[in-house]
Amino acid sequence: MPGCGARSDELARLWGEERRAALLARYHEVEPLIQAGPGGALSYRQVLTEALVRVAAAEGLVLHGAETAALAGSLPRWRAFPEVPAALREVRARGWRLAILSNTDRDYIEASLATIGVPFDAVVVAGEIGSYKPAHGHWRVFAERTFAPREGHVHVGASLFHDAEPAAALGLPMVWINRLAEPATVPVTRELPTLAGLADVLDALVPAADAALAASP
């Protein structure tokens, strides 16, 4: 999902286009703190709401009543990037199975899956396991549910902090979807600007006989 863009759109709607970059940077500071603390027990809807309240307080901005739920209410409307459905269909056609390891809630993911229109074989969401990436809870639950062999498991993600760092710590091959052409600050196995071409990269990383499951947040 286009999380950063959708969040910044909502922040800009609330407080003005000129504040977009600063507000998104502040959001990226406060959300991990909420998730890493007692927030592990919070639903993602609650995390979004608490993060928005903290952003407003830190920036000295006014947040009126129902606006505290603005981010949480906007998430079901977030749309996948245009190339995502076709890229994932091709991955499945090559024999790969797909899993989502998501820092959201079940209802949010169901809305995204309906938009993408591609079936997934496993879904692990923070709201159900009480753990947020980059903590390793998602990968532990994923392994318990799927028994996917490590030699056939490739992690695909767009966040260095939430995806690449834990993948490196767990010794998993990682395909980083670097849409913003950022410098890599942790090791990644392969890098793509979008999901287009993902099937070719996965096939190059894992022999067809070993291909088991690609985990994509």
C-alpha positions in Angstrom: 0.0 0.0 0.0 1.2 3.6 -0.7 1.4 4.4 3.0 3.7 7.3 3.0 1.9 9.1 0.2 -1.5 8.5 1.7 -0.4 9.7 5.1 1.2 12.8 3.8 -2.0 13.6 1.8 -4.1 13.4 4.9 -1.6 15.5 6.9 -1.6 18.1 4.2 -5.4 18.1 4.0 -5.5 18.8 7.7 -2.8 21.4 8.0 -1.8 22.7 4.6 0.4 21.6 1.7 3.3 23.7 3.0 3.6 21.6 6.1 3.4 18.2 4.3 7.1 17.2 4.5 7.7 18.3 8.1 4.5 16.7 9.3 5.3 13.4 7.6 8.8 13.4 9.1 7.3 14.0 12.5 4.8 11.2 12.0 7.7 8.8 11.2 9.3 9.8 14.5 6.3 9.2 16.7 4.7 6.1 15.1 7.5 3.6 15.8 7.6 4.9 19.4 4.0 4.1 19.9 4.4 0.6 18.3 7.5 -0.3 20.2 6.1 0.6 23.6 2.8 -0.5 25.2 1.5 0.3 21.7 2.2 -3.3 20.8 -1.1 -4.1 22.3 -2.9 -1.4 20.4 -4.8 -1.9 17.1 -3.3 -0.1 14.2 -6.4 2.1 14.1 -5.5 3.2 17.7 -1.8 3.7 16.6 -2.9 6.0 13.8 -5.1 8.0 16.1 -2.5 8.3 18.8 0.2 9.2 16.3 -1.9 12.0 14.8 -2.6 13.4 18.3 1.1 13.4 19.1 2.1 15.0 15.8 -0.4 17.8 16.4 0.9 18.3 19.9 4.6 18.3 18.8 3.9 20.8 16.1 1.6 23.1 18.1 -1.3 22.4 15.8 -5.0 22.2 16.5 -6.8 18.9 16.0 -10.6 19.2 16.3 -12.9 16.4 17.6 -13.5 13.9 14.9 -10.3 14.9 13.2 -8.3 12.7 15.6 -9.6 9.7 13.6 -8.8 11.3 10.2 -5.8 9.0 9.4 -7.5 5.9 10.7 -10.6 6.7 8.7 -8.6 7.3 5.5 -6.7 4.0 5.4 -9.4 1.9 3.8 -9.3 4.3 0.9 -5.6 3.9 0.3 -5.0 2.4 -3.1 -2.2 0.1 -4.3 0.3 1.4 -6.8 -0.8 0.8 -10.4 1.7 -1.9 -11.3 1.0 -4.0 -8.1 -1.9 -6.3 -9.3 -0.2 -7.3 -12.6 3.2 -7.8 -10.9 1.7 -10.1 -8.2 -0.4 -12.0 -10.7 2.8 -12.8 -12.6 4.6 -13.9 -9.4 1.8 -16.3 -8.6 1.8 -17.5 -12.2 5.5 -18.4 -11.8 4.6 -20.8 -8.9 5.3 -18.5 -5.9 2.9 -18.3 -3.0 2.2 -14.9 -1.4 2.0 -13.7 2.2 1.3 -10.3 3.7 3.2 -9.3 6.9 1.4 -6.1 7.8 1.6 -3.5 10.5 -2.2 -2.9 10.2 -5.5 -4.5 11.3 -7.5 -7.2 9.6 -10.2 -5.0 8.3 -7.6 -2.6 6.7 -5.9 -5.5 5.0 -9.2 -7.0 3.7 -10.0 -3.6 2.1 -6.5 -3.6 0.4 -6.9 -7.2 -0.8 -10.2 -6.4 -2.4 -8.6 -3.5 -4.2 -5.5 -5.5 -5.4 -7.6 -8.4 -6.5 -4.9 -11.0 -6.1 -5.2 -13.9 -3.7 -2.7 -14.3 -0.8 -1.9 -17.6 0.9 -1.2 -16.2 4.4 -1.9 -12.9 6.1 -0.2 -11.8 9.4 -1.4 -8.5 10.8 -0.1 -6.6 13.8 -3.6 -6.0 15.2 -4.0 -9.8 15.7 -0.5 -10.7 17.0 0.2 -7.8 19.3 3.5 -7.0 17.6 4.7 -4.4 15.1 7.6 -4.6 12.7 10.6 -4.2 12.9 10.1 -6.6 15.9 10.3 -10.2 14.7 6.8 -11.3 15.8 5.4 -11.3 12.2 8.1 -13.7 11.0 7.7 -16.0 14.0 4.0 -16.3 13.4 4.5 -16.6 9.6 6.8 -19.5 10.2 4.4 -21.2 12.6 1.5 -20.9 10.2 3.2 -21.8 6.9 6.2 -23.9 7.7 7.8 -22.2 4.7 11.4 -23.4 4.2 13.9 -20.6 4.7 15.7 -21.4 1.5 12.5 -20.6 -0.5 11.5 -17.5 1.4 12.1 -14.0 0.0 11.0 -10.9 1.9 9.7 -8.0 -0.3 9.1 -4.6 1.2 9.4 -0.9 0.8 10.6 0.1 4.2 14.3 -0.1 5.3 13.2 0.3 8.9 10.2 -2.1 9.0 11.4 -4.6 6.4 15.0 -4.5 5.4 16.5 -4.3 9.0 14.6 -7.3 10.4 15.1 -9.3 7.2 18.9 -8.7 7.5 18.8 -9.6 11.1 17.0 -12.9 10.3 19.3 -13.7 7.4 16.5 -13.6 4.8 17.0 -12.4 1.2 15.3 -9.0 0.8 14.0 -7.3 -2.3 13.7 -3.6 -1.5 11.0 -1.6 -3.4 12.8 1.8 -3.4 10.2 4.1 -5.0 11.9 7.3 -3.8 15.4 6.4 -5.0 16.7 6.6 -1.4 20.2 5.4 -0.4 20.2 2.0 1.3 21.3 2.2 4.9 21.1 -1.6 5.6 22.0 -4.5 3.4 19.4 -5.5 0.8 19.7 -8.4 -1.7 18.1 -6.7 -4.6 16.5 -3.3 -5.3 13.7 -2.4 -7.6 12.0 1.0 -8.2 8.5 -0.6 -8.4 7.1 -4.1 -8.2 7.3 -4.4 -12.0 9.9 -7.2 -12.7 9.5 -8.8 -9.3 8.8 -12.2 -10.7 12.1 -12.2 -12.6 14.1 -11.2 -9.5 12.5 -13.8 -7.3 13.2 -16.5 -9.9 16.8 -15.4 -10.0 17.2 -15.5 -6.3 15.5 -18.9 -5.6 15.6 -22.0 -7.9 12.2 -23.0 -9.1 12.4 -26.3 -7.1 12.9 -24.3 -3.8 10.4 -21.5 -4.4 7.9 -21.6 -1.6 6.6 -18.2 -0.5 7.3 -14.5 -1.0 6.4 -12.4 2.0 5.2 -8.9 1.0 4.0 -6.3 3.5 
